[in-house]
């Protein structure tokens, strides 16, 4: 199985700050990567697919980038409603696998 | 508005069975592949199984093969997960999700999720 390693495992940031979360795949996944946001007590919601395509209704302060084995999710101008856990998921190789998650808190 | 509403979770003893349901609305159910994804307490997400839009193809993660069965009733817009021979390690919240596949088997992302249903396997 492809291993997805996210970093950091947790981070604390201030309102208005720019935050970047990294996701590294154990082999090339050819941009077949999605990012999800899971707010406390809620189900995951799709943010980004195909590494850099914004899902419907997702604010433009979220963006994805990367290629090969290295990918990142950037949140510009952090808002209070962005407090959540974020997960990456690869869908290039069977079985689809997720990263362990990054917990984002407000400083 | 797309809605996925799971039901059927609860406490079950090891070795017993449980069936989860997921009622879908707000989209043409029989046009989409569907999946179950689980999340153990305080842990990450894990894909469980996927079924094709017409029910003709199914795929499972190795740890549930032969124990879990995914199925669907397109007339009722409902997805199911029959869970047999349950183990303590199956304890998790199970999410129903719409699975947008790029290719079989099960390679795609999940664009809508239900609220989840908790399954606890314990004696």
Contacts between the chains, C-beta under 8 A, distances in Angstrom:
chain1	res1	chain2	res2	distance
A	32	B	102	6.9
A	32	B	107	7.3
A	34	B	109	3.9
A	34	B	110	7.6
A	36	B	45	7.7
A	36	B	110	7.7
A	42	B	115	7.6
A	43	B	95	5.7
A	43	B	113	4.2
A	43	B	114	6.3
A	43	B	115	5.4
A	43	B	116	5.3
A	44	B	45	6.7
A	44	B	95	7.3
A	44	B	110	7.5
A	44	B	113	5.4
A	45	B	113	6.9
A	46	B	109	6.6
A	46	B	110	6.6
A	46	B	111	5.0
A	46	B	112	7.6
A	49	B	100	7.8
A	49	B	109	5.0
A	49	B	111	7.7
A	55	B	111	6.8
A	87	B	44	6.6
A	87	B	45	5.8
A	89	B	45	7.4
A	89	B	109	6.4
A	89	B	110	7.7
A	91	B	102	6.5
A	91	B	107	4.7
A	91	B	108	5.3
A	91	B	109	5.6
A	92	B	107	6.9
A	93	B	107	7.6
A	94	B	59	7.9
A	94	B	105	5.3
A	94	B	106	6.1
A	94	B	107	6.2
A	95	B	47	5.8
A	95	B	61	5.5
A	95	B	62	7.9
A	95	B	106	6.4
A	96	B	47	4.9
A	96	B	106	5.9
A	96	B	107	6.4
A	96	B	108	7.4
A	96	B	109	8.0
A	97	B	47	7.4
A	98	B	44	5.4
A	98	B	45	4.3
A	98	B	46	6.9
A	98	B	47	7.7
A	99	B	44	6.9
A	100	B	44	4.7
A	101	B	44	5.3
A	101	B	45	7.9
